Amino acid sequence: MQELNGKVAVITGGGSGIGRCMALAFADEGMDIAIGDIEQGAGEAVAEEVRAKGQRAIAVVCDVTDLDSVRGLAEAAKAELGAYHVVCNNAGVISGGPTAEMSPAEWDWVLDVDLQGVVNGVIAFLPGLVEQGEGHIVNTASIAGLVPMAAPGVINYTTAKYGVVAITETLHDELAPAGVGASALCPGVVNTRISQSARNRPESAGGPVAEEDMGPPLELPPGMEMPRIIGANVREPEEMAARVVEGVKNNDLYIVTHPETREAVEERFAAIMAAFDKLEATLASE
Ligand SMILES: NC(=O)c1ccc[n+]([C@@H]2O[C@H](COP(=O)([O-])OP(=O)(O)OC[C@H]3O[C@@H](n4cnc5c(N)ncnc54)[C@H](O)[C@@H]3O)[C@@H](O)[C@H]2O)c1
């Protein structure tokens, strides 16, 4: 979508971090903004920042794990802002702890928000975008959607983000004839409140944790080195939002943001190609 001025962007998890900066960056392009966030107050504060830029904005309390709630966000955008064109499925959480100690509830929480939340966004918004023959879906994945982080406590996150990349790759090809674009945002580490995700942890996964009771963001077991993609430069969410605006205008499938994560991706694909080389050698010797 090259012309954003006068259109409407919807952003889940728009009350903080990357989502907040996307809202402000799209507003700078002349878009009106609908924010959906589980945190009451956080979305409204960002809507106020958007209004201060002279654009219309609404904030809806929305839990992306609940399809009816996401459908409510779509209906509110249509009713109050007239339409939706750019849909950012961005809400996400992370949880910590070694894989062997991860509770079923912790698996469910992260998969529900980070993967099912994106699925719910597709179900709620895609029919409207296809019908109007114009639109773009931005799914916030992570570099952990392209390479495993190999750090404790992120296997559920990595699993979800691989799924988000798969959804986006499928949509990008399938929707091109319908005039709808799709992008996967794949950042390394960004300066946001993601490490305090447990502030929104549902009762089913143990309930919310107060900030003062949270441990350090990522504790590595003795002897384990910090994975390269996590040890990469910490970047600011404003920079992510600028990349997203560019990516939407160009219909870029992959929006990458941390050049130093490239090598890890190359290594993963080289390992897959090596498996094919091995197969070919085996077949030739049979
Ligand atoms: N910060 C990073 O290092 C980083 C790196 C790669 C990808 N990401 C991804 O970026 C996205 C945004 O995260 P962030 O870093 O800005 O974190 P953040 O915690 O600052 O913002 C996340 C927002 O999502 C909201 N949210 C949480 N659960 C929700 C739910 N069930 N329904 C609706 N909203 C919910 C929170 O209230 C918050 O406003 C996530 O998908 C995250 O996985 C972040």
The ligand as an SDF file (V2000), in Angstrom:
LIG
                    3D

 44 48  0  0  0  0  0  0  0  0999 V2000
   11.1340   -6.1390   22.4890 N   0  0  0  0  0  0  0  0  0  0  0  0
   11.8030   -7.0460   21.7910 C   0  0  0  0  0  0  0  0  0  0  0  0
   13.0020   -7.2780   22.0070 O   0  0  0  0  0  0  0  0  0  0  0  0
   11.0970   -7.7760   20.6840 C   0  0  0  0  0  0  0  0  0  0  0  0
   11.8950   -8.4510   19.7220 C   0  0  0  0  0  0  0  0  0  0  0  0
   11.2480   -9.1390   18.7030 C   0  0  0  0  0  0  0  0  0  0  0  0
    9.8680   -9.1440   18.6330 C   0  0  0  0  0  0  0  0  0  0  0  0
    9.1310   -8.4990   19.5830 N   0  0  0  0  0  0  0  0  0  0  0  0
    7.6810   -8.5620   19.4800 C   0  0  0  0  0  0  0  0  0  0  0  0
    7.1580   -7.2440   19.4230 O   0  0  0  0  0  0  0  0  0  0  0  0
    5.7670   -7.2760   19.8100 C   0  0  0  0  0  0  0  0  0  0  0  0
    5.4930   -6.1140   20.7340 C   0  0  0  0  0  0  0  0  0  0  0  0
    6.1900   -6.3020   21.9580 O   0  0  0  0  0  0  0  0  0  0  0  0
    7.0170   -5.1390   22.6780 P   0  0  0  0  0  0  0  0  0  0  0  0
    8.4240   -5.5310   22.6390 O   0  0  0  0  0  0  0  0  0  0  0  0
    6.5970   -3.8250   22.1680 O   0  0  0  0  0  0  0  0  0  0  0  0
    6.5410   -5.3730   24.2030 O   0  0  0  0  0  0  0  0  0  0  0  0
    5.6490   -4.4770   25.1910 P   0  0  0  0  0  0  0  0  0  0  0  0
    5.4480   -5.3440   26.3870 O   0  0  0  0  0  0  0  0  0  0  0  0
    6.2650   -3.1470   25.3850 O   0  0  0  0  0  0  0  0  0  0  0  0
    4.2680   -4.3150   24.4110 O   0  0  0  0  0  0  0  0  0  0  0  0
    3.3890   -5.4100   24.2090 C   0  0  0  0  0  0  0  0  0  0  0  0
    1.9280   -4.9290   24.2910 C   0  0  0  0  0  0  0  0  0  0  0  0
    1.0720   -6.0700   24.1090 O   0  0  0  0  0  0  0  0  0  0  0  0
    0.0060   -5.9790   25.0520 C   0  0  0  0  0  0  0  0  0  0  0  0
   -0.5780   -7.3030   25.2920 N   0  0  0  0  0  0  0  0  0  0  0  0
   -0.0690   -8.3280   26.0280 C   0  0  0  0  0  0  0  0  0  0  0  0
   -0.9260   -9.3630   26.0340 N   0  0  0  0  0  0  0  0  0  0  0  0
   -1.9960   -8.9950   25.2640 C   0  0  0  0  0  0  0  0  0  0  0  0
   -3.1960   -9.6450   24.8780 C   0  0  0  0  0  0  0  0  0  0  0  0
   -3.4940  -10.8890   25.2990 N   0  0  0  0  0  0  0  0  0  0  0  0
   -4.0520   -8.9860   24.0790 N   0  0  0  0  0  0  0  0  0  0  0  0
   -3.7840   -7.7180   23.6680 C   0  0  0  0  0  0  0  0  0  0  0  0
   -2.6700   -7.0430   24.0180 N   0  0  0  0  0  0  0  0  0  0  0  0
   -1.7760   -7.6800   24.7970 C   0  0  0  0  0  0  0  0  0  0  0  0
    0.6560   -5.3550   26.2790 C   0  0  0  0  0  0  0  0  0  0  0  0
   -0.2980   -4.7870   27.1510 O   0  0  0  0  0  0  0  0  0  0  0  0
    1.5800   -4.3230   25.6470 C   0  0  0  0  0  0  0  0  0  0  0  0
    0.9340   -3.0860   25.4810 O   0  0  0  0  0  0  0  0  0  0  0  0
    5.5630   -8.6580   20.4240 C   0  0  0  0  0  0  0  0  0  0  0  0
    4.8930   -9.4850   19.4840 O   0  0  0  0  0  0  0  0  0  0  0  0
    6.9600   -9.1650   20.6640 C   0  0  0  0  0  0  0  0  0  0  0  0
    7.0280  -10.5590   20.6670 O   0  0  0  0  0  0  0  0  0  0  0  0
    9.7130   -7.8010   20.5920 C   0  0  0  0  0  0  0  0  0  0  0  0
  1  2  1  0
  2  3  2  0
  2  4  1  0
  4  5  1  0
  4 44  2  0
  5  6  2  0
  6  7  1  0
  7  8  2  0
  8  9  1  0
  8 44  1  0
  9 10  1  0
  9 42  1  0
 10 11  1  0
 11 12  1  0
 11 40  1  0
 12 13  1  0
 13 14  1  0
 14 15  2  0
 14 16  1  0
 14 17  1  0
 17 18  1  0
 18 19  2  0
 18 20  1  0
 18 21  1  0
 21 22  1  0
 22 23  1  0
 23 24  1  0
 23 38  1  0
 24 25  1  0
 25 26  1  0
 25 36  1  0
 26 27  1  0
 26 35  1  0
 27 28  2  0
 28 29  1  0
 29 30  1  0
 29 35  2  0
 30 31  1  0
 30 32  2  0
 32 33  1  0
 33 34  2  0
 34 35  1  0
 36 37  1  0
 36 38  1  0
 38 39  1  0
 40 41  1  0
 40 42  1  0
 42 43  1  0
M  CHG  2   8   1  16  -1
M  END
$$$$
